[in-house]
Amino acid sequence: MHRSRQTKIVATIGPSSTSEEQLAELFHAGADVFRFNFSHGTHVEHAERLKVVRSIEARVGRPIGVFADLQGPKLRVGEFAEGKAHLKAGDRFRLDLFDEPGNGERAPLHHPEIFAALEPGTALLLDDGKLKLEVIKCCPEFADTKVIVGGTLSNHKGVNLPGVVLDVSPLTEKDRHDLEFALSIGFDAIALSFVQRPEDVEEARGLIAGRARLIAKLERPSAVEQLNDIVHVTDAVMVARGDLGVELPPETVPAIQKRIIRASRQAGRPVVVATQMLDSMISSLMPTRAEASDVATAVYDGADAVMLSAETAVGDHPARVAGMMDRIIHHTEGDPLYRDTLNAGKIRPAATMADTITESASQARETLPAAAIVTFTSSGSTAVRAARTRPMAPILALTPSLRVARELTLVWGITAIQVAELDDYEDMETVAVRNAIKADVAGPGDNLVITAGLPLHVAGVTNIMRLVRIGSEDRDP
């Protein structure tokens, strides 16, 4: 029931992780949450894989989180008459809205929103930044550019515009269709791509209408510039380093990652670090030392979760990769410097009763000491507050809602357990002790710190802390 690490692992499902056997291996190797990439696959395939995950969840008796990652707008050049063209540094090259196939002098770019945002001096990056153009002249139908960094440009390669805010919704028609489908079959969360501003998050929240949590993927410079505003209107954050690494100088990405983690922790929002974490293990049996250090850095910074993408979706040995990430996290969290690093970046609690209780629970755990912190939560907010303090003890989140239990699988340090709804405050101690023993985080003679809210069944209320010693008569039923 309980994993002996705090940082969670997200694994992406794909052709290499489709069957029940493959997904079960991934879970047992360490995956806590599964990502469904809606850039690939059909609705039928996603629905079948979700059924498999739910089947595994029922068999292991532990909630498993799932989220749908929407594709978002894809900005791409059109096709070339010969499939590709070579652009030479210093040459002129035109991008336009016309349908004729491209050549060495021009290419179609069927995105009027791009031309509306361009101005002389704007930089365009093509094919993940391999080529760079600079706008010399532009109008609503075309842009004349100078090739700054040349190379071969082929059909449908991506276009990035660093620092340019486009007048485009993050939700395409495909995304809206995928969103409704994902909500209809019970996904716990939706990951929103191409977030540029807080209004993008609000638009998606309006469509979700409380049916799932929202994860804002931060992958554009404009989103980083409005970081705090975006963090406060979303439920969780993903550091999507792929596009960030294209649109921003590579040397700035590590510092930006730390900024995003810090802002998310300060606001009490779960934060996931993603992209190329163990990329070489798509085909290799071992990661590079740099990749192992990359995972460890995110753990030291206090990220809630680290994510595997192609490594588990199309890699040669998904379960081995998840197992390696699990071992890196375990070793990092076992380092004495880990706790020192977390404490050095300690987040100040807000001046509220709920934050006062959860901060006191963390301190009480160290003074006693206590084997675990047990939170009773109906919405998940009490448990998230407890995790925000990054306590040294495991956090058991007891909730009557299976949906909330699944949502909490993404949050640092939390083991979520579905329990029957309590009608009597006096039952809390008994239920807390029983589940702490069952989850193997405590036993006779151990102390527990219990937090909850009164009145019962009211979301967002945390106003009680109790200290309990487990007696020798207490046993797992």
GIPEVEN-V255151 format. One record per helix or strand. SS is the DSSP state (A for helix, B for strand). FROM is the first residue (numbers start at 0). TO is the last residue. If there is no record, write none. Layout:
ss: [SS & SS]
from: [FROM & FROM]
to: [TO & TO]
This chain:
ss: [B & A & B & A & B & B & B & B & B & B & B & A & B & B & B & B & B & A & B & A & B & A & A & B & A & A & B & A & A & B & A & A & A & A & B & A & B & A & B & A & B & B]
from: [7 & 19 & 32 & 42 & 64 & 75 & 79 & 83 & 91 & 101 & 105 & 111 & 122 & 130 & 141 & 150 & 157 & 172 & 188 & 197 & 212 & 220 & 226 & 235 & 240 & 249 & 269 & 278 & 288 & 304 & 309 & 317 & 335 & 352 & 371 & 380 & 393 & 401 & 413 & 426 & 446 & 463]
to: [12 & 28 & 36 & 59 & 68 & 75 & 79 & 86 & 95 & 101 & 107 & 116 & 125 & 137 & 148 & 153 & 159 & 183 & 191 & 207 & 217 & 224 & 232 & 239 & 246 & 266 & 273 & 281 & 299 & 307 & 312 & 332 & 343 & 367 & 375 & 387 & 398 & 409 & 417 & 437 & 451 & 468]
